[in-house]
Amino acid sequence: MIELAEEIVRIVKAYSVGDPDSIVVVIPKEIHERLGKHPKGQKFLVKIDSKGRIIYEPIRKEVAK
């Protein structure tokens, strides 16, 4: 089993929006700066691991060759 290194960047707060079952979680500026800004409308895979952690992974568009 491979263990990945983790680093706490910031504590963020979830906000309710519109539909009572929807919330928004902000991606901190530090993450944008380190990983490159995600364009408006960026899509993410949302996963949950065996520890109950939520993982957001950007879906990268493949460049046509």
mmCIF file as Biopython writes it, N, C-alpha, C and O atoms, coordinates in Angstrom:
data_model
#
loop_
_atom_site.group_PDB
_atom_site.id
_atom_site.type_symbol
_atom_site.label_atom_id
_atom_site.label_alt_id
_atom_site.label_comp_id
_atom_site.label_asym_id
_atom_site.label_entity_id
_atom_site.label_seq_id
_atom_site.pdbx_PDB_ins_code
_atom_site.Cartn_x
_atom_site.Cartn_y
_atom_site.Cartn_z
_atom_site.occupancy
_atom_site.B_iso_or_equiv
_atom_site.auth_seq_id
_atom_site.auth_asym_id
_atom_site.pdbx_PDB_model_num
ATOM 1   N N  . MET A ? 1  ? 0.832   -1.179 0.000   1.0 0.0 1  A 1 
ATOM 2   C CA . MET A ? 1  ? 0.000   0.000  0.000   1.0 0.0 1  A 1 
ATOM 3   C C  . MET A ? 1  ? 0.879   1.246  0.000   1.0 0.0 1  A 1 
ATOM 4   O O  . MET A ? 1  ? 1.812   1.348  0.796   1.0 0.0 1  A 1 
ATOM 5   N N  . ILE A ? 2  ? 0.586   2.190  -0.884  1.0 0.0 2  A 1 
ATOM 6   C CA . ILE A ? 2  ? 1.382   3.404  -1.002  1.0 0.0 2  A 1 
ATOM 7   C C  . ILE A ? 2  ? 0.757   4.501  -0.141  1.0 0.0 2  A 1 
ATOM 8   O O  . ILE A ? 2  ? -0.436  4.779  -0.255  1.0 0.0 2  A 1 
ATOM 9   N N  . GLU A ? 3  ? 1.561   5.120  0.717   1.0 0.0 3  A 1 
ATOM 10  C CA . GLU A ? 3  ? 1.113   6.242  1.534   1.0 0.0 3  A 1 
ATOM 11  C C  . GLU A ? 3  ? 1.542   7.529  0.831   1.0 0.0 3  A 1 
ATOM 12  O O  . GLU A ? 3  ? 2.700   7.668  0.437   1.0 0.0 3  A 1 
ATOM 13  N N  . LEU A ? 4  ? 0.613   8.462  0.675   1.0 0.0 4  A 1 
ATOM 14  C CA . LEU A ? 4  ? 0.939   9.739  0.061   1.0 0.0 4  A 1 
ATOM 15  C C  . LEU A ? 4  ? 1.184   10.777 1.145   1.0 0.0 4  A 1 
ATOM 16  O O  . LEU A ? 4  ? 0.529   10.764 2.186   1.0 0.0 4  A 1 
ATOM 17  N N  . ALA A ? 5  ? 2.124   11.669 0.899   1.0 0.0 5  A 1 
ATOM 18  C CA . ALA A ? 5  ? 2.403   12.740 1.851   1.0 0.0 5  A 1 
ATOM 19  C C  . ALA A ? 5  ? 1.238   13.722 1.863   1.0 0.0 5  A 1 
ATOM 20  O O  . ALA A ? 5  ? 0.612   13.974 0.834   1.0 0.0 5  A 1 
ATOM 21  N N  . GLU A ? 6  ? 0.959   14.262 3.023   1.0 0.0 6  A 1 
ATOM 22  C CA . GLU A ? 6  ? -0.108  15.240 3.164   1.0 0.0 6  A 1 
ATOM 23  C C  . GLU A ? 6  ? 0.450   16.506 3.783   1.0 0.0 6  A 1 
ATOM 24  O O  . GLU A ? 6  ? 1.442   16.469 4.511   1.0 0.0 6  A 1 
ATOM 25  N N  . GLU A ? 7  ? -0.186  17.615 3.494   1.0 0.0 7  A 1 
ATOM 26  C CA . GLU A ? 7  ? 0.207   18.890 4.067   1.0 0.0 7  A 1 
ATOM 27  C C  . GLU A ? 7  ? -1.055  19.706 4.293   1.0 0.0 7  A 1 
ATOM 28  O O  . GLU A ? 7  ? -1.872  19.844 3.383   1.0 0.0 7  A 1 
ATOM 29  N N  . ILE A ? 8  ? -1.223  20.245 5.486   1.0 0.0 8  A 1 
ATOM 30  C CA . ILE A ? 8  ? -2.349  21.133 5.743   1.0 0.0 8  A 1 
ATOM 31  C C  . ILE A ? 8  ? -1.994  22.504 5.199   1.0 0.0 8  A 1 
ATOM 32  O O  . ILE A ? 8  ? -0.972  23.080 5.572   1.0 0.0 8  A 1 
ATOM 33  N N  . VAL A ? 9  ? -2.834  23.026 4.320   1.0 0.0 9  A 1 
ATOM 34  C CA . VAL A ? 9  ? -2.595  24.335 3.708   1.0 0.0 9  A 1 
ATOM 35  C C  . VAL A ? 9  ? -3.412  25.408 4.421   1.0 0.0 9  A 1 
ATOM 36  O O  . VAL A ? 9  ? -2.898  26.488 4.713   1.0 0.0 9  A 1 
ATOM 37  N N  . ARG A ? 10 ? -4.662  25.120 4.698   1.0 0.0 10 A 1 
ATOM 38  C CA . ARG A ? 10 ? -5.544  26.082 5.351   1.0 0.0 10 A 1 
ATOM 39  C C  . ARG A ? 10 ? -6.813  25.371 5.774   1.0 0.0 10 A 1 
ATOM 40  O O  . ARG A ? 10 ? -7.177  24.349 5.191   1.0 0.0 10 A 1 
ATOM 41  N N  . ILE A ? 11 ? -7.486  25.897 6.776   1.0 0.0 11 A 1 
ATOM 42  C CA . ILE A ? 11 ? -8.805  25.412 7.163   1.0 0.0 11 A 1 
ATOM 43  C C  . ILE A ? 11 ? -9.822  26.287 6.439   1.0 0.0 11 A 1 
ATOM 44  O O  . ILE A ? 11 ? -9.731  27.514 6.485   1.0 0.0 11 A 1 
ATOM 45  N N  . VAL A ? 12 ? -10.789 25.661 5.771   1.0 0.0 12 A 1 
ATOM 46  C CA . VAL A ? 12 ? -11.820 26.394 5.046   1.0 0.0 12 A 1 
ATOM 47  C C  . VAL A ? 12 ? -13.192 26.045 5.601   1.0 0.0 12 A 1 
ATOM 48  O O  . VAL A ? 12 ? -13.352 25.056 6.317   1.0 0.0 12 A 1 
ATOM 49  N N  . LYS A ? 13 ? -14.171 26.861 5.265   1.0 0.0 13 A 1 
ATOM 50  C CA . LYS A ? 13 ? -15.532 26.688 5.755   1.0 0.0 13 A 1 
ATOM 51  C C  . LYS A ? 13 ? -16.449 26.430 4.572   1.0 0.0 13 A 1 
ATOM 52  O O  . LYS A ? 13 ? -16.293 27.042 3.516   1.0 0.0 13 A 1 
ATOM 53  N N  . ALA A ? 14 ? -17.402 25.529 4.745   1.0 0.0 14 A 1 
ATOM 54  C CA . ALA A ? 14 ? -18.392 25.256 3.698   1.0 0.0 14 A 1 
ATOM 55  C C  . ALA A ? 14 ? -19.558 26.228 3.877   1.0 0.0 14 A 1 
ATOM 56  O O  . ALA A ? 14 ? -19.929 26.562 5.002   1.0 0.0 14 A 1 
ATOM 57  N N  . TYR A ? 15 ? -20.133 26.679 2.757   1.0 0.0 15 A 1 
ATOM 58  C CA . TYR A ? 15 ? -21.252 27.622 2.768   1.0 0.0 15 A 1 
ATOM 59  C C  . TYR A ? 15 ? -22.451 27.012 2.051   1.0 0.0 15 A 1 
ATOM 60  O O  . TYR A ? 15 ? -22.300 26.356 1.020   1.0 0.0 15 A 1 
ATOM 61  N N  . SER A ? 16 ? -23.635 27.231 2.602   1.0 0.0 16 A 1 
ATOM 62  C CA . SER A ? 16 ? -24.872 26.805 1.935   1.0 0.0 16 A 1 
ATOM 63  C C  . SER A ? 16 ? -25.180 27.780 0.804   1.0 0.0 16 A 1 
ATOM 64  O O  . SER A ? 16 ? -24.997 28.990 0.942   1.0 0.0 16 A 1 
ATOM 65  N N  . VAL A ? 17 ? -25.648 27.235 -0.313  1.0 0.0 17 A 1 
ATOM 66  C CA . VAL A ? 17 ? -26.035 28.082 -1.448  1.0 0.0 17 A 1 
ATOM 67  C C  . VAL A ? 17 ? -27.315 27.547 -2.058  1.0 0.0 17 A 1 
ATOM 68  O O  . VAL A ? 17 ? -27.499 26.335 -2.165  1.0 0.0 17 A 1 
ATOM 69  N N  . GLY A ? 18 ? -28.194 28.444 -2.458  1.0 0.0 18 A 1 
ATOM 70  C CA . GLY A ? 18 ? -29.409 28.056 -3.174  1.0 0.0 18 A 1 
ATOM 71  C C  . GLY A ? 18 ? -30.145 26.889 -2.572  1.0 0.0 18 A 1 
ATOM 72  O O  . GLY A ? 18 ? -30.772 27.013 -1.520  1.0 0.0 18 A 1 
ATOM 73  N N  . ASP A ? 19 ? -30.071 25.774 -3.226  1.0 0.0 19 A 1 
ATOM 74  C CA . ASP A ? 19 ? -30.712 24.532 -2.802  1.0 0.0 19 A 1 
ATOM 75  C C  . ASP A ? 19 ? -30.207 24.172 -1.400  1.0 0.0 19 A 1 
ATOM 76  O O  . ASP A ? 19 ? -28.997 24.160 -1.176  1.0 0.0 19 A 1 
ATOM 77  N N  . PRO A ? 20 ? -31.098 23.881 -0.460  1.0 0.0 20 A 1 
ATOM 78  C CA . PRO A ? 20 ? -30.649 23.582 0.908   1.0 0.0 20 A 1 
ATOM 79  C C  . PRO A ? 20 ? -29.717 22.378 1.016   1.0 0.0 20 A 1 
ATOM 80  O O  . PRO A ? 20 ? -29.039 22.222 2.031   1.0 0.0 20 A 1 
ATOM 81  N N  . ASP A ? 21 ? -29.669 21.533 0.006   1.0 0.0 21 A 1 
ATOM 82  C CA . ASP A ? 21 ? -28.783 20.370 0.049   1.0 0.0 21 A 1 
ATOM 83  C C  . ASP A ? 21 ? -27.440 20.625 -0.629  1.0 0.0 21 A 1 
ATOM 84  O O  . ASP A ? 21 ? -26.628 19.707 -0.746  1.0 0.0 21 A 1 
ATOM 85  N N  . SER A ? 22 ? -27.191 21.861 -1.079  1.0 0.0 22 A 1 
ATOM 86  C CA . SER A ? 22 ? -25.944 22.174 -1.776  1.0 0.0 22 A 1 
ATOM 87  C C  . SER A ? 22 ? -25.048 23.036 -0.895  1.0 0.0 22 A 1 
ATOM 88  O O  . SER A ? 22 ? -25.517 23.936 -0.199  1.0 0.0 22 A 1 
ATOM 89  N N  . ILE A ? 23 ? -23.749 22.743 -0.939  1.0 0.0 23 A 1 
ATOM 90  C CA . ILE A ? 23 ? -22.780 23.581 -0.236  1.0 0.0 23 A 1 
ATOM 91  C C  . ILE A ? 23 ? -21.616 23.885 -1.169  1.0 0.0 23 A 1 
ATOM 92  O O  . ILE A ? 23 ? -21.383 23.174 -2.147  1.0 0.0 23 A 1 
ATOM 93  N N  . VAL A ? 24 ? -20.891 24.947 -0.852  1.0 0.0 24 A 1 
ATOM 94  C CA . VAL A ? 24 ? -19.717 25.355 -1.616  1.0 0.0 24 A 1 
ATOM 95  C C  . VAL A ? 24 ? -18.521 25.317 -0.671  1.0 0.0 24 A 1 
ATOM 96  O O  . VAL A ? 24 ? -18.601 25.793 0.461   1.0 0.0 24 A 1 
ATOM 97  N N  . VAL A ? 25 ? -17.416 24.750 -1.141  1.0 0.0 25 A 1 
ATOM 98  C CA . VAL A ? 25 ? -16.164 24.755 -0.397  1.0 0.0 25 A 1 
ATOM 99  C C  . VAL A ? 25 ? -15.149 25.494 -1.255  1.0 0.0 25 A 1 
ATOM 100 O O  . VAL A ? 25 ? -14.966 25.161 -2.426  1.0 0.0 25 A 1 
ATOM 101 N N  . VAL A ? 26 ? -14.492 26.489 -0.685  1.0 0.0 26 A 1 
ATOM 102 C CA . VAL A ? 26 ? -13.545 27.326 -1.428  1.0 0.0 26 A 1 
ATOM 103 C C  . VAL A ? 26 ? -12.187 26.625 -1.532  1.0 0.0 26 A 1 
ATOM 104 O O  . VAL A ? 26 ? -11.695 26.060 -0.555  1.0 0.0 26 A 1 
ATOM 105 N N  . ILE A ? 27 ? -11.593 26.668 -2.717  1.0 0.0 27 A 1 
ATOM 106 C CA . ILE A ? 27 ? -10.227 26.179 -2.905  1.0 0.0 27 A 1 
ATOM 107 C C  . ILE A ? 27 ? -9.304  27.356 -2.600  1.0 0.0 27 A 1 
ATOM 108 O O  . ILE A ? 27 ? -9.352  28.367 -3.301  1.0 0.0 27 A 1 
ATOM 109 N N  . PRO A ? 28 ? -8.462  27.247 -1.567  1.0 0.0 28 A 1 
ATOM 110 C CA . PRO A ? 28 ? -7.616  28.375 -1.163  1.0 0.0 28 A 1 
ATOM 111 C C  . PRO A ? 28 ? -6.669  28.849 -2.271  1.0 0.0 28 A 1 
ATOM 112 O O  . PRO A ? 28 ? -6.238  28.073 -3.124  1.0 0.0 28 A 1 
ATOM 113 N N  . LYS A ? 29 ? -6.364  30.143 -2.227  1.0 0.0 29 A 1 
ATOM 114 C CA . LYS A ? 29 ? -5.469  30.767 -3.206  1.0 0.0 29 A 1 
ATOM 115 C C  . LYS A ? 29 ? -4.113  30.053 -3.263  1.0 0.0 29 A 1 
ATOM 116 O O  . LYS A ? 29 ? -3.532  29.903 -4.338  1.0 0.0 29 A 1 
ATOM 117 N N  . GLU A ? 30 ? -3.612  29.613 -2.101  1.0 0.0 30 A 1 
ATOM 118 C CA . GLU A ? 30 ? -2.318  28.911 -2.065  1.0 0.0 30 A 1 
ATOM 119 C C  . GLU A ? 30 ? -2.328  27.670 -2.940  1.0 0.0 30 A 1 
ATOM 120 O O  . GLU A ? 30 ? -1.322  27.345 -3.571  1.0 0.0 30 A 1 
ATOM 121 N N  . ILE A ? 31 ? -3.459  26.975 -2.982  1.0 0.0 31 A 1 
ATOM 122 C CA . ILE A ? 31 ? -3.561  25.781 -3.824  1.0 0.0 31 A 1 
ATOM 123 C C  . ILE A ? 31 ? -3.545  26.171 -5.293  1.0 0.0 31 A 1 
ATOM 124 O O  . ILE A ? 31 ? -2.857  25.541 -6.096  1.0 0.0 31 A 1 
ATOM 125 N N  . HIS A ? 32 ? -4.302  27.210 -5.650  1.0 0.0 32 A 1 
ATOM 126 C CA . HIS A ? 32 ? -4.296  27.703 -7.038  1.0 0.0 32 A 1 
ATOM 127 C C  . HIS A ? 32 ? -2.882  28.053 -7.478  1.0 0.0 32 A 1 
ATOM 128 O O  . HIS A ? 32 ? -2.459  27.694 -8.577  1.0 0.0 32 A 1 
ATOM 129 N N  . GLU A ? 33 ? -2.157  28.753 -6.621  1.0 0.0 33 A 1 
ATOM 130 C CA . GLU A ? 33 ? -0.802  29.188 -6.981  1.0 0.0 33 A 1 
ATOM 131 C C  . GLU A ? 33 ? 0.156   28.015 -7.149  1.0 0.0 33 A 1 
ATOM 132 O O  . GLU A ? 33 ? 1.003   28.031 -8.042  1.0 0.0 33 A 1 
ATOM 133 N N  . ARG A ? 34 ? 0.030   27.004 -6.305  1.0 0.0 34 A 1 
ATOM 134 C CA . ARG A ? 34 ? 0.926   25.844 -6.394  1.0 0.0 34 A 1 
ATOM 135 C C  . ARG A ? 34 ? 0.611   24.935 -7.569  1.0 0.0 34 A 1 
ATOM 136 O O  . ARG A ? 34 ? 1.519   24.447 -8.242  1.0 0.0 34 A 1 
ATOM 137 N N  . LEU A ? 35 ? -0.669  24.706 -7.818  1.0 0.0 35 A 1 
ATOM 138 C CA . LEU A ? 35 ? -1.065  23.727 -8.834  1.0 0.0 35 A 1 
ATOM 139 C C  . LEU A ? 35 ? -1.470  24.351 -10.160 1.0 0.0 35 A 1 
ATOM 140 O O  . LEU A ? 35 ? -1.796  23.636 -11.107 1.0 0.0 35 A 1 
ATOM 141 N N  . GLY A ? 36 ? -1.454  25.654 -10.235 1.0 0.0 36 A 1 
ATOM 142 C CA . GLY A ? 36 ? -1.906  26.326 -11.445 1.0 0.0 36 A 1 
ATOM 143 C C  . GLY A ? 36 ? -3.381  26.625 -11.323 1.0 0.0 36 A 1 
ATOM 144 O O  . GLY A ? 36 ? -4.152  25.775 -10.878 1.0 0.0 36 A 1 
ATOM 145 N N  . LYS A ? 37 ? -3.778  27.805 -11.709 1.0 0.0 37 A 1 
ATOM 146 C CA . LYS A ? 37 ? -5.185  28.200 -11.580 1.0 0.0 37 A 1 
ATOM 147 C C  . LYS A ? 37 ? -6.065  27.317 -12.438 1.0 0.0 37 A 1 
ATOM 148 O O  . LYS A ? 37 ? -5.714  26.966 -13.565 1.0 0.0 37 A 1 
ATOM 149 N N  . HIS A ? 38 ? -7.218  26.965 -11.885 1.0 0.0 38 A 1 
ATOM 150 C CA . HIS A ? 38 ? -8.194  26.182 -12.624 1.0 0.0 38 A 1 
ATOM 151 C C  . HIS A ? 38 ? -9.134  27.157 -13.312 1.0 0.0 38 A 1 
ATOM 152 O O  . HIS A ? 38 ? -9.637  28.083 -12.675 1.0 0.0 38 A 1 
ATOM 153 N N  . PRO A ? 39 ? -9.378  26.965 -14.594 1.0 0.0 39 A 1 
ATOM 154 C CA . PRO A ? 39 ? -10.255 27.888 -15.312 1.0 0.0 39 A 1 
ATOM 155 C C  . PRO A ? 39 ? -11.681 27.843 -14.773 1.0 0.0 39 A 1 
ATOM 156 O O  . PRO A ? 39 ? -12.121 26.835 -14.220 1.0 0.0 39 A 1 
ATOM 157 N N  . LYS A ? 40 ? -12.396 28.959 -14.947 1.0 0.0 40 A 1 
ATOM 158 C CA . LYS A ? 40 ? -13.794 29.020 -14.538 1.0 0.0 40 A 1 
ATOM 159 C C  . LYS A ? 40 ? -14.544 27.895 -15.244 1.0 0.0 40 A 1 
ATOM 160 O O  . LYS A ? 40 ? -14.358 27.682 -16.442 1.0 0.0 40 A 1 
ATOM 161 N N  . GLY A ? 41 ? -15.381 27.182 -14.515 1.0 0.0 41 A 1 
ATOM 162 C CA . GLY A ? 41 ? -16.110 26.061 -15.101 1.0 0.0 41 A 1 
ATOM 163 C C  . GLY A ? 41 ? -15.340 24.749 -15.068 1.0 0.0 41 A 1 
ATOM 164 O O  . GLY A ? 41 ? -15.798 23.747 -15.617 1.0 0.0 41 A 1 
ATOM 165 N N  . GLN A ? 42 ? -14.158 24.746 -14.420 1.0 0.0 42 A 1 
ATOM 166 C CA . GLN A ? 42 ? -13.351 23.528 -14.307 1.0 0.0 42 A 1 
ATOM 167 C C  . GLN A ? 42 ? -14.197 22.416 -13.692 1.0 0.0 42 A 1 
ATOM 168 O O  . GLN A ? 42 ? -14.938 22.656 -12.738 1.0 0.0 42 A 1 
ATOM 169 N N  . LYS A ? 43 ? -14.091 21.213 -14.226 1.0 0.0 43 A 1 
ATOM 170 C CA . LYS A ? 43 ? -14.799 20.060 -13.671 1.0 0.0 43 A 1 
ATOM 171 C C  . LYS A ? 43 ? -13.834 19.252 -12.815 1.0 0.0 43 A 1 
ATOM 172 O O  . LYS A ? 43 ? -12.642 19.163 -13.109 1.0 0.0 43 A 1 
ATOM 173 N N  . PHE A ? 44 ? -14.377 18.661 -11.741 1.0 0.0 44 A 1 
ATOM 174 C CA . PHE A ? 44 ? -13.594 17.856 -10.820 1.0 0.0 44 A 1 
ATOM 175 C C  . PHE A ? 44 ? -14.265 16.506 -10.602 1.0 0.0 44 A 1 
ATOM 176 O O  . PHE A ? 44 ? -15.492 16.415 -10.568 1.0 0.0 44 A 1 
ATOM 177 N N  . LEU A ? 45 ? -13.458 15.460 -10.454 1.0 0.0 45 A 1 
ATOM 178 C CA . LEU A ? 45 ? -13.958 14.183 -9.947  1.0 0.0 45 A 1 
ATOM 179 C C  . LEU A ? 45 ? -14.058 14.353 -8.442  1.0 0.0 45 A 1 
ATOM 180 O O  . LEU A ? 45 ? -13.157 14.929 -7.832  1.0 0.0 45 A 1 
ATOM 181 N N  . VAL A ? 46 ? -15.120 13.872 -7.830  1.0 0.0 46 A 1 
ATOM 182 C CA . VAL A ? 46 ? -15.263 13.930 -6.379  1.0 0.0 46 A 1 
ATOM 183 C C  . VAL A ? 46 ? -15.261 12.496 -5.875  1.0 0.0 46 A 1 
ATOM 184 O O  . VAL A ? 46 ? -16.100 11.683 -6.260  1.0 0.0 46 A 1 
ATOM 185 N N  . LYS A ? 47 ? -14.296 12.204 -5.004  1.0 0.0 47 A 1 
ATOM 186 C CA . LYS A ? 47 ? -14.128 10.848 -4.500  1.0 0.0 47 A 1 
ATOM 187 C C  . LYS A ? 47 ? -14.124 10.873 -2.978  1.0 0.0 47 A 1 
ATOM 188 O O  . LYS A ? 47 ? -13.916 11.917 -2.360  1.0 0.0 47 A 1 
ATOM 189 N N  . ILE A ? 48 ? -14.355 9.719  -2.390  1.0 0.0 48 A 1 
ATOM 190 C CA . ILE A ? 48 ? -14.258 9.570  -0.944  1.0 0.0 48 A 1 
ATOM 191 C C  . ILE A ? 48 ? -13.371 8.357  -0.678  1.0 0.0 48 A 1 
ATOM 192 O O  . ILE A ? 48 ? -13.505 7.325  -1.335  1.0 0.0 48 A 1 
ATOM 193 N N  . ASP A ? 49 ? -12.457 8.489  0.296   1.0 0.0 49 A 1 
ATOM 194 C CA . ASP A ? 49 ? -11.566 7.363  0.577   1.0 0.0 49 A 1 
ATOM 195 C C  . ASP A ? 49 ? -12.054 6.562  1.776   1.0 0.0 49 A 1 
ATOM 196 O O  . ASP A ? 49 ? -13.087 6.877  2.366   1.0 0.0 49 A 1 
ATOM 197 N N  . SER A ? 50 ? -11.309 5.530  2.129   1.0 0.0 50 A 1 
ATOM 198 C CA . SER A ? 50 ? -11.718 4.628  3.208   1.0 0.0 50 A 1 
ATOM 199 C C  . SER A ? 50 ? -11.712 5.296  4.585   1.0 0.0 50 A 1 
ATOM 200 O O  . SER A ? 50 ? -12.267 4.754  5.541   1.0 0.0 50 A 1 
ATOM 201 N N  . LYS A ? 51 ? -11.085 6.469  4.688   1.0 0.0 51 A 1 
ATOM 202 C CA . LYS A ? 51 ? -11.069 7.220  5.951   1.0 0.0 51 A 1 
ATOM 203 C C  . LYS A ? 51 ? -12.198 8.254  5.999   1.0 0.0 51 A 1 
ATOM 204 O O  . LYS A ? 51 ? -12.309 8.999  6.972   1.0 0.0 51 A 1 
ATOM 205 N N  . GLY A ? 52 ? -13.039 8.304  4.953   1.0 0.0 52 A 1 
ATOM 206 C CA . GLY A ? 52 ? -14.139 9.258  4.907   1.0 0.0 52 A 1 
ATOM 207 C C  . GLY A ? 52 ? -13.728 10.639 4.432   1.0 0.0 52 A 1 
ATOM 208 O O  . GLY A ? 52 ? -14.478 11.599 4.605   1.0 0.0 52 A 1 
ATOM 209 N N  . ARG A ? 53 ? -12.543 10.756 3.833   1.0 0.0 53 A 1 
ATOM 210 C CA . ARG A ? 53 ? -12.072 12.051 3.333   1.0 0.0 53 A 1 
ATOM 211 C C  . ARG A ? 53 ? -12.610 12.290 1.927   1.0 0.0 53 A 1 
ATOM 212 O O  . ARG A ? 53 ? -12.735 11.365 1.125   1.0 0.0 53 A 1 
ATOM 213 N N  . ILE A ? 54 ? -12.923 13.545 1.649   1.0 0.0 54 A 1 
ATOM 214 C CA . ILE A ? 54 ? -13.418 13.942 0.325   1.0 0.0 54 A 1 
ATOM 215 C C  . ILE A ? 54 ? -12.216 14.381 -0.499  1.0 0.0 54 A 1 
ATOM 216 O O  . ILE A ? 54 ? -11.395 15.175 -0.039  1.0 0.0 54 A 1 
ATOM 217 N N  . ILE A ? 55 ? -12.117 13.863 -1.714  1.0 0.0 55 A 1 
ATOM 218 C CA . ILE A ? 55 ? -10.996 14.173 -2.604  1.0 0.0 55 A 1 
ATOM 219 C C  . ILE A ? 55 ? -11.550 14.792 -3.879  1.0 0.0 55 A 1 
ATOM 220 O O  . ILE A ? 55 ? -12.398 14.198 -4.545  1.0 0.0 55 A 1 
ATOM 221 N N  . TYR A ? 56 ? -11.072 15.980 -4.218  1.0 0.0 56 A 1 
ATOM 222 C CA . TYR A ? 56 ? -11.441 16.642 -5.473  1.0 0.0 56 A 1 
ATOM 223 C C  . TYR A ? 56 ? -10.241 16.550 -6.411  1.0 0.0 56 A 1 
ATOM 224 O O  . TYR A ? 56 ? -9.144  16.991 -6.068  1.0 0.0 56 A 1 
ATOM 225 N N  . GLU A ? 57 ? -10.451 15.979 -7.589  1.0 0.0 57 A 1 
ATOM 226 C CA . GLU A ? 57 ? -9.371  15.819 -8.568  1.0 0.0 57 A 1 
ATOM 227 C C  . GLU A ? 57 ? -9.796  16.495 -9.863  1.0 0.0 57 A 1 
ATOM 228 O O  . GLU A ? 57 ? -10.807 16.121 -10.457 1.0 0.0 57 A 1 
ATOM 229 N N  . PRO A ? 58 ? -9.013  17.513 -10.315 1.0 0.0 58 A 1 
ATOM 230 C CA . PRO A ? 58 ? -9.409  18.195 -11.553 1.0 0.0 58 A 1 
ATOM 231 C C  . PRO A ? 58 ? -9.388  17.231 -12.741 1.0 0.0 58 A 1 
ATOM 232 O O  . PRO A ? 58 ? -8.494  16.394 -12.865 1.0 0.0 58 A 1 
ATOM 233 N N  . ILE A ? 59 ? -10.377 17.366 -13.598 1.0 0.0 59 A 1 
ATOM 234 C CA . ILE A ? 59 ? -10.435 16.585 -14.834 1.0 0.0 59 A 1 
ATOM 235 C C  . ILE A ? 59 ? -9.714  17.409 -15.890 1.0 0.0 59 A 1 
ATOM 236 O O  . ILE A ? 59 ? -10.165 18.495 -16.256 1.0 0.0 59 A 1 
ATOM 237 N N  . ARG A ? 60 ? -8.621  16.901 -16.367 1.0 0.0 60 A 1 
ATOM 238 C CA . ARG A ? 60 ? -7.819  17.616 -17.372 1.0 0.0 60 A 1 
ATOM 239 C C  . ARG A ? 60 ? -8.280  17.201 -18.761 1.0 0.0 60 A 1 
ATOM 240 O O  . ARG A ? 60 ? -8.426  16.013 -19.048 1.0 0.0 60 A 1 
ATOM 241 N N  . LYS A ? 61 ? -8.503  18.177 -19.608 1.0 0.0 61 A 1 
ATOM 242 C CA . LYS A ? 61 ? -8.861  17.874 -20.980 1.0 0.0 61 A 1 
ATOM 243 C C  . LYS A ? 61 ? -7.617  17.442 -21.728 1.0 0.0 61 A 1 
ATOM 244 O O  . LYS A ? 61 ? -6.557  18.053 -21.596 1.0 0.0 61 A 1 
ATOM 245 N N  . GLU A ? 62 ? -7.752  16.389 -22.511 1.0 0.0 62 A 1 
ATOM 246 C CA . GLU A ? 62 ? -6.618  15.937 -23.318 1.0 0.0 62 A 1 
ATOM 247 C C  . GLU A ? 62 ? -6.484  16.827 -24.539 1.0 0.0 62 A 1 
ATOM 248 O O  . GLU A ? 62 ? -7.479  17.211 -25.155 1.0 0.0 62 A 1 
ATOM 249 N N  . VAL A ? 63 ? -5.263  17.147 -24.879 1.0 0.0 63 A 1 
ATOM 250 C CA . VAL A ? 63 ? -4.988  17.986 -26.033 1.0 0.0 63 A 1 
ATOM 251 C C  . VAL A ? 63 ? -5.006  17.118 -27.280 1.0 0.0 63 A 1 
ATOM 252 O O  . VAL A ? 63 ? -4.315  16.101 -27.331 1.0 0.0 63 A 1 
ATOM 253 N N  . ALA A ? 64 ? -5.786  17.502 -28.289 1.0 0.0 64 A 1 
ATOM 254 C CA . ALA A ? 64 ? -5.842  16.752 -29.551 1.0 0.0 64 A 1 
ATOM 255 C C  . ALA A ? 64 ? -4.499  16.870 -30.260 1.0 0.0 64 A 1 
ATOM 256 O O  . ALA A ? 64 ? -3.898  17.943 -30.302 1.0 0.0 64 A 1 
ATOM 257 N N  . LYS A ? 65 ? -4.034  15.744 -30.820 1.0 0.0 65 A 1 
ATOM 258 C CA . LYS A ? 65 ? -2.726  15.749 -31.517 1.0 0.0 65 A 1 
ATOM 259 C C  . LYS A ? 65 ? -2.920  15.818 -33.002 1.0 0.0 65 A 1 
ATOM 260 O O  . LYS A ? 65 ? -1.944  15.832 -33.752 1.0 0.0 65 A 1 
#
